[in-house]
Amino acid sequence: MQLLVKHSTTYTYDAAVAYGLQQIRLTPKSSDGQNIISWDMTIEGGKKELQFADQHNNQVDLISITPGGEQIVIRCEGEVEVDQNNGVIGPHRGFMPLWGFRQPTPLTKAGPKIDGLLQILREGHSGEIERAHALSALIIEKIPYAIGKTNAETTAEEAIQVGAGVCQDHAHIFIAAMRLLGHPARYVSGYLMMNDREDQDATHAWAEAYFEGVGWIGFDVSNGYSPDERYIRVATGLDYQEASPVSGMRYGGTSENMVVQLQVQQ
C-alpha cells in the first residue's frame, strides 16, 4: 500500500525565545517491508543545524529556534510504500545489541502492577508469540484507552494504577512485561492510516518484541492487532523518550502551545 503523509507541528511561545534546540525524529527509513518514495521536511522559525543517526539508527535532525522568535513550525510530507507483513519486522539490525533491549528504563521499570498482569496471564499458551498476543489483549482489557488520564512522564506502573491510558502507556506496559518475561522489547513511534478519518491530531505508538527464530514482531496494544500495511515505522527506542518525534530545550518563552495537523491517506 502506498501512503501519503502530511504532518505539521506548530509551537507558539508566550514570549521571545532567546535560545532553543529541538531533536526531530520524523523521518522514516527504508527497511524490510517499507520503502520511502519521497520525504521532505521544512522548518519555519528555525533552521537545521545537523543530522545524525542515533544508537537505534533513527534519523535525527537537530533544529535551532530563531533567536527572538515566538513560533516554530515543522512540516513533513512524503510518500511511503508499505507491505503487509503481519507485524513481522524480521532480524535485528542497528547499533544497539539485543541484550540492551532487556534493560528497564524509568518509564518501563516493572513492579508489582506488571507482575500482577503476568500472574493473570498465567500459562497454557501454545508458544511465546501467542502469549504475547494474549498479553496485549489483557492490557487493553485492564487499561482501556482514555485521553487525559496520563501524560508523557507517566510510567508503566502508574498507568496500571490509573486504570486507563493512551498508546504510549499501552506500549510501555507491554514492553515492561515482555522484558520481565525475558524478551528484548522496544518502543515504536510512527504513523497509522485510520479507516474512519484522514485528519488526526497526533502520531501513533506501539511496541515490538523479539522472538528467537522469527525476529522483531510489532504489537499495537491500543488497537488490538499487529501492525499491517497501514503503519509507517519512524523511530524506535527503549521507551518514549528515545523515540519521541520532538524533544528539546529552550531559554525564554515560559510556556508553549502546540498544534498538530496530520493527514495519512492512501
C-alpha positions in Angstrom: 0.0 0.0 0.0 1.2 3.5 -0.9 0.6 6.1 1.9 0.7 9.9 1.7 1.6 11.8 4.9 1.2 15.5 5.5 2.2 16.5 9.0 2.8 19.8 10.7 3.7 20.7 14.3 3.5 24.3 15.4 4.9 25.6 18.7 3.9 29.0 19.8 5.6 30.6 22.8 4.2 33.3 25.1 7.5 35.3 24.8 10.5 35.6 22.6 12.9 32.6 22.8 16.5 33.5 23.4 17.9 30.1 22.5 16.3 26.7 21.7 17.3 23.4 20.3 15.0 20.5 19.3 15.7 16.9 18.3 13.3 15.8 15.5 12.7 12.2 14.8 10.1 12.5 12.0 11.9 10.9 9.0 11.1 7.3 8.3 13.7 4.9 6.9 13.5 2.3 4.1 13.7 -1.1 5.7 12.1 -4.6 5.4 8.6 -4.1 4.1 8.9 -0.3 4.0 10.2 1.8 1.1 10.4 5.6 1.3 9.5 7.0 -2.1 9.9 10.6 -1.1 10.1 12.6 2.2 10.7 16.3 2.8 10.9 18.4 6.0 10.8 22.1 6.1 11.2 24.5 9.1 9.8 27.9 9.7 11.1 30.0 12.6 14.3 27.9 12.8 16.9 26.0 10.9 18.5 22.6 10.6 21.9 22.6 12.3 22.9 19.0 11.7 21.6 15.4 11.0 22.8 12.2 12.6 21.8 8.6 13.3 21.3 7.8 16.9 22.1 4.5 18.7 18.8 3.0 17.3 19.7 4.1 13.8 16.9 6.7 13.9 17.5 9.7 11.7 17.6 12.7 14.0 17.6 16.4 12.8 18.8 19.0 15.3 16.8 22.2 14.8 17.6 25.6 16.3 14.9 28.1 17.1 15.5 31.5 15.6 16.6 33.8 18.5 13.9 36.2 19.4 11.2 34.2 17.7 7.9 33.2 19.2 6.9 30.4 16.9 8.4 27.4 15.1 6.7 25.2 12.5 7.9 21.8 11.5 6.3 20.4 8.3 6.8 16.9 6.9 5.4 15.5 3.7 6.1 12.3 1.9 5.1 9.0 0.3 5.8 5.6 1.7 5.2 2.2 0.3 4.4 -0.4 3.0 4.0 -4.2 2.5 1.7 -6.5 4.5 4.0 -8.5 6.8 1.5 -9.2 9.6 3.7 -7.3 12.1 6.9 -9.3 11.4 9.8 -7.0 11.1 12.5 -9.7 11.0 16.1 -9.9 12.0 17.7 -7.4 14.4 19.6 -4.5 12.9 21.1 -1.3 14.2 23.8 -0.3 16.6 22.1 -1.4 19.9 22.8 -5.1 20.8 19.8 -7.2 21.6 20.6 -7.6 25.2 20.2 -3.8 25.6 16.5 -4.1 24.9 16.1 -6.2 28.0 17.2 -3.3 30.2 14.4 -1.4 32.1 14.1 2.4 32.0 12.4 4.7 34.4 9.3 4.6 32.2 9.3 0.9 31.7 10.5 -0.4 35.0 8.4 -3.5 36.1 7.0 -3.5 39.6 4.1 -5.3 41.4 1.5 -4.0 38.9 3.3 -5.5 35.9 3.9 -8.7 37.9 0.2 -8.8 38.7 -0.7 -8.7 35.0 1.6 -11.6 34.3 0.0 -13.5 37.2 -3.4 -13.1 35.5 -1.9 -14.1 32.1 -0.6 -17.4 33.6 0.4 -20.3 31.4 -1.4 -22.5 28.8 -0.3 -20.8 25.6 1.0 -22.7 22.6 4.1 -20.5 22.3 5.8 -17.3 23.2 4.2 -15.3 20.4 0.7 -16.5 21.3 1.4 -15.5 24.9 2.5 -12.0 23.7 -0.8 -11.6 21.9 -2.7 -12.7 25.0 -0.7 -10.1 27.0 -1.6 -7.4 24.5 -5.3 -8.3 24.8 -5.1 -8.3 28.6 -3.5 -4.9 28.8 -6.3 -3.2 26.7 -8.9 -5.0 28.8 -7.5 -3.9 32.1 -6.2 -0.4 31.0 -8.7 0.9 28.4 -7.8 3.7 26.1 -8.6 7.2 27.5 -7.2 10.6 26.8 -6.3 13.0 29.6 -5.7 10.4 32.3 -1.9 10.2 31.9 1.0 12.3 30.5 4.4 11.9 28.8 6.0 11.3 32.2 3.6 8.5 33.3 5.4 5.2 34.0 4.0 1.8 33.1 3.3 1.0 36.7 1.5 4.4 37.2 -0.7 3.8 34.1 -1.9 0.5 35.5 -2.6 2.2 38.8 -4.7 4.9 37.0 -6.5 2.1 35.1 -6.5 4.0 31.7 -4.1 5.4 29.2 -3.1 6.1 25.6 -1.0 4.3 23.1 2.2 5.4 24.8 1.1 3.9 28.1 0.0 0.7 26.5 3.3 0.3 24.7 5.3 0.9 27.9 3.2 -1.6 29.9 3.7 -4.3 27.1 7.5 -3.5 26.9 7.9 -3.8 30.7 6.0 -7.1 30.8 7.9 -8.6 27.9 11.3 -7.7 29.4 10.2 -9.3 32.6 9.5 -12.4 30.6 13.0 -12.3 29.2 12.3 -10.9 25.7 14.0 -7.8 24.2 11.3 -5.2 23.6 11.3 -1.7 22.2 9.0 1.4 21.7 8.0 2.4 18.2 6.7 5.8 17.1 5.2 6.4 13.6 2.1 6.9 11.5 -1.1 5.0 11.2 -3.7 5.4 8.4 -7.1 5.2 10.2 -10.0 3.7 8.3 -12.6 6.2 9.7 -10.7 9.6 9.2 -8.0 11.4 7.4 -7.4 14.2 9.9 -5.5 13.3 13.1 -4.1 15.3 16.0 -1.2 13.1 17.0 1.3 10.5 15.7 0.9 6.9 16.9 2.9 4.5 19.0 3.2 0.7 19.5 5.7 -1.9 20.7 7.9 -4.6 19.3 9.2 -7.7 20.9 12.0 -10.0 19.7 11.5 -13.8 19.4 14.2 -16.3 18.5 13.8 -17.7 15.0 11.4 -15.0 13.9 12.9 -11.7 14.9 11.1 -8.5 15.8 7.2 -8.5 15.8 5.0 -5.5 16.3 2.1 -5.3 18.7 -0.4 -2.4 18.6 -1.9 -2.9 22.1 -4.3 0.1 21.7 -5.9 -1.3 18.6 -5.6 -5.0 19.4 -3.6 -6.3 16.5 -0.2 -6.4 14.9 0.8 -3.5 12.5 -0.1 -4.0 8.9 0.4 -2.1 5.7 -1.3 1.0 7.2 1.6 1.6 9.6 4.7 3.6 8.9 7.6 3.0 11.3 9.6 6.2 12.0 11.7 5.8 15.2 12.4 3.1 17.8 13.9 3.3 21.3 13.9 1.7 24.8 10.9 3.9 25.6 9.0 7.1 24.5 11.9 9.4 25.4 14.2 7.7 22.9 11.7 7.6 20.1 9.9 10.9 20.7 9.0 12.7 17.5 10.1 16.1 19.0 12.1 16.8 22.1 14.4 19.6 23.2 15.2 22.6 25.4 14.9 26.4 25.3 15.7 29.6 27.2 12.9 32.2 27.2 9.2 31.7 26.3 8.0 30.4 29.7 5.0 28.5 28.3 4.2 27.0 24.9 1.2 25.9 22.9 1.5 23.0 20.4 -0.9 22.4 17.5 -0.5 19.2 15.4 -2.1 18.8 12.0 -1.8 15.3 10.4 -3.2 13.5 7.5 -2.4 9.9 6.5 -4.2 8.6 3.4 -3.8 6.0 0.7 
